[in-house]
Amino acid sequence: MKSVDSALTFETPRDYTYNANTGAVTRVNGGQIVASATVQPHVVYGTPQLGSDETALVNEVGRRIASSVEFVVPDDNGNISTPDGARWTISTTATRYLYCSVLFDYLEAATETIREVGIFVDGTRKAGVPEGQLYLTPDQVAEPGYLLLLDRFAGKVRSPSERQGFSYVLVI
């Protein structure tokens, strides 16, 4: 977040909080944002190069097979949205944009704190792990695959009473 003139940069959780489920931004009392001030969100997108030490998750909890992988196109009236306000619609033909969505089942990683999400391709499960099993613990992974996307954040505690998910639009 920045002031309207971009002179001040505000930080979470010091100056504001953000609820990813509702999209609500709330000013923190005692922070730098003055009551009734107007602020602007600034989001930087892109795929930064991963260093050689950024090829895996730091503290992997488990892996969930994607619930949905679809090509998408920009569409101001689309029903898929990203944090920068862009909207997307699923495309029946291949595009350079790929929508990936993962939805945990209720008991998968229940009560774990998730601090990072990675999208891997070409990973393999160990022998004996059923092909139909959608959630894998680290000890069930034979080859991790190639890390396509890495997202780290403060941490979200999984609850067995909700189906929490993550979704991303990737430029491919």
SVG drawing of the C-alpha trace seen along z (x, -y; Angstrom):
<svg xmlns="http://www.w3.org/2000/svg" viewBox="-19 -13 41 63">
<polyline fill="none" stroke="black" stroke-width="0.4" points="0.0,0.0 1.1,-3.5 -0.2,-7.0 -2.0,-8.5 1.1,-10.6 3.3,-7.5 5.4,-9.4 4.7,-6.9 4.8,-3.1 2.8,-1.2 3.5,2.2 1.5,5.1 0.9,5.9 2.4,2.6 0.1,0.2 -2.8,2.4 -4.1,5.9 -5.4,7.7 -8.0,10.5 -7.3,12.7 -10.7,14.4 -12.8,11.2 -10.3,8.7 -10.8,6.3 -8.0,4.0 -8.1,2.6 -6.1,-0.3 -4.2,0.6 -4.6,-1.9 -1.2,-3.4 0.2,-2.7 1.3,-5.3 -2.0,-5.4 -4.0,-8.4 -7.7,-7.8 -9.9,-8.5 -6.8,-8.6 -7.0,-7.3 -4.3,-4.7 -3.6,-2.8 -2.6,0.8 0.5,1.5 1.1,5.1 4.1,6.2 3.7,9.3 6.1,11.2 8.2,14.3 11.4,13.5 14.3,15.8 14.7,18.4 18.3,18.8 19.9,22.2 18.8,22.2 15.1,21.6 14.4,25.0 12.3,26.4 10.0,25.4 11.8,24.6 9.4,26.5 7.1,28.6 3.9,29.7 2.5,31.7 1.4,31.6 -2.1,31.4 -2.8,32.3 -4.3,29.2 -8.1,29.0 -8.2,27.1 -5.7,26.2 -7.1,24.2 -6.0,21.7 -7.4,18.3 -7.7,14.9 -7.9,11.4 -11.6,10.4 -12.9,7.4 -16.1,9.3 -14.4,12.6 -15.2,14.6 -11.6,15.4 -9.7,12.5 -6.1,11.8 -4.9,9.5 -4.1,6.7 -7.7,6.5 -7.3,8.3 -10.1,10.6 -9.9,13.7 -12.2,16.1 -11.4,19.8 -10.4,20.3 -11.2,23.4 -8.0,22.8 -4.4,22.6 -3.2,19.2 -0.1,17.9 -2.0,17.6 -2.5,20.7 -4.9,20.7 -4.0,23.2 -6.3,23.8 -5.8,26.0 -8.5,26.8 -7.5,28.7 -10.0,31.3 -11.1,30.9 -8.6,33.2 -5.6,32.6 -2.8,30.7 -5.4,30.1 -4.1,27.6 -0.8,27.1 0.5,23.6 1.1,23.0 3.8,20.4 4.7,21.2 3.0,22.6 4.9,24.1 3.6,25.2 5.6,28.2 5.6,30.0 6.9,33.5 7.0,34.7 6.5,38.4 5.1,40.3 6.8,43.2 6.0,46.7 3.0,48.0 1.3,44.6 -2.1,45.0 -2.5,43.0 -5.9,41.7 -4.5,40.2 -4.6,36.4 -2.7,35.3 0.8,36.4 3.0,36.0 6.7,35.3 7.7,38.9 5.4,40.1 7.2,38.0 9.9,39.8 10.9,36.9 9.8,33.4 9.8,32.1 10.5,28.7 9.4,25.7 7.4,23.4 6.0,20.9 7.0,20.1 4.8,18.0 5.8,17.2 3.6,15.4 3.2,14.8 1.3,18.1 -2.2,19.5 -3.4,22.0 -5.3,24.8 -8.6,25.7 -10.3,29.1 -13.6,27.2 -12.9,25.4 -11.7,26.2 -9.0,23.6 -7.5,23.1 -4.9,21.2 -5.1,20.0 -2.7,18.4 -2.6,17.1 0.8,17.9 2.3,16.4 3.7,19.4"/>
</svg>
